[in-house]
Amino acid sequence: MNLDRWRLPTAIKILIAGGFGVGKTTMVGAVSEIRPLRTEETLTDRGLRLDDLTGVEAKKLTTVAMDFGRISIRDDYTLYLFGTPGQERFWFVWDELALGALGAVVLADTRRLADCFPAVDYFERHHTPFVVALNCFDGDRSVSVGDVRTALGLEPEIPIVLCDARRRDSSKEVLIALVEHAMRRGAQAVGTSS
């Protein structure tokens, strides 16, 4: 791939998106080199009537604005990670968070795969490069990558990767897959505009 005409910016903004309780805050915290900024609040009785806690019954906190973390890659690049809120009532924040993003990770829980549909739809509508990361809670890999691709209606070029959002090395692999995917898309765009 010839990237001479398409280079990554030195400050790279990446979104971590997905459904409620899928592990976005956990992923940002696992991979960030700084103590992450979190905007978590305690789930209240009022919120419990709105949020489906199936599969995440022990969840006590929820992100209401964003999570923020940073990763420095040599002196050349800095990744800025923005975790989005998962509940529909906070989706209005996504447009602001998405401004200037290189791409997004759609974190998915295979036990509640439908919860990531809104994130997939959002990034497809906005032509934002994204990867789907299947967060394998406690090693749960009961659904095949092919079944996930079919269920989400994903094009073959959209990467799907397995991960454990609690592990730094696993989360880093997801971010690498996203950056490589975004670079391929950027290089293809440059190639077709010549």
Beta strands, then each sheet from edge to edge (+ up, - down):
strand 1: 11-18
strand 2: 37-42
strand 3: 61-73
strand 4: 77-83
strand 5: 103-108
strand 6: 130-135
strand 7: 160-163
sheet 1: 2+ 3- 4+ 1+ 5+ 6+ 7+
end
